[in-house]
Amino acid sequence: MEFEKISIRCSEFYYFCNIDKKWFDEIMGTSLLFNRIIDAQDPTQVEGLSRFFKTGKGQYGEGDKFLGIKVPVTREVVKTCWQDTSFDDLETCIRSEYHEMRLAALLTLVQIFKHAKKDKALQQQCVDFYLAHTQYINNWDLVDLSCYELLGTWLLDKDRTLLYDLARDGKTIWEQRIGMVSTMQFIRHGQVDDTYAIADIFLAKPLLLHDLLQKAVGWLLREAGKRDEQRLKDWLSTRYQSMPRTMLRYAIEKFPEEERLRFLQSKAIS
């Protein structure tokens, strides 16, 4: 594929980025979301964001590219144009090599879903789109800022086997993380059973969990514990010795210091 420098007029400035000219020509002028994300790029932020999201060789975000747009800016862009964004536009943006473009697509999808409360067919279309594009939801922020707002909400009154399947059999750590983090919406509605059940799926995995999965499970357990602290303690009492240390640390982070240290020291001795 031939790449070349394309000069883009952004307000009164020119930015240059290496993108495919044919692809660029096809969507410029047709996708408001794409154009406004391009307009918001800030080259001075690219290096910092690339470092923060671990894009180096061998790191979890290896090869990802950035336009230098922070999340609050992306949210503002989405707020101004989600109503004018079609699924064709979302298809273009979610497939982008640029992280912020994919995030913008996901945040827009969430907005379309949220505002379609009386249109179940449209909500189903949003869910189907999301599940068909999980290969592009490939960093922790892309997962965490979209999955429970969309999948979690959709499944509040439905069978949740999908999340168990993702947690157990997801092809990537990101699909597996979607299975766990989506339960945040259940927790917010006072429903914690699935969080504990899915956490058990991760504990049963034969290989050491990726650090980002340990953190996700520990985080959601901690959130469940805010609803019922004793239930979390009871759950941990029979499992903490076999839990990866990072997962345990995240789960007990809000415990009183003395109790938190007792869990960690007991695990170290075992």
Secondary structure, DSSP 8 states (H G I E B T S, - for coil): --EEEEEEEETTEEEEEEEEHHHHHHHTTT-HHHHHHHHT--GGGHHHHHHHTT-STTSTTTT-B-----HHHHHHHHHHHGGG--HHHHHHHHT-SBHHHHHHHHHHHHHHHHTTTT-HHHHHHHHHHHHHTGGG--SHHHHHTTHIIIIIHHGGGS--HHHHHHHHH-SSHHHHHHHHHTTHHHHHTT--HHHHHHHHHHHT-SS---HHHHHHHHHHHHHHHHH-HHHHHHHHHTTGGGS-HHHHHHHTTTS-HHHHHHHHHHHHH-
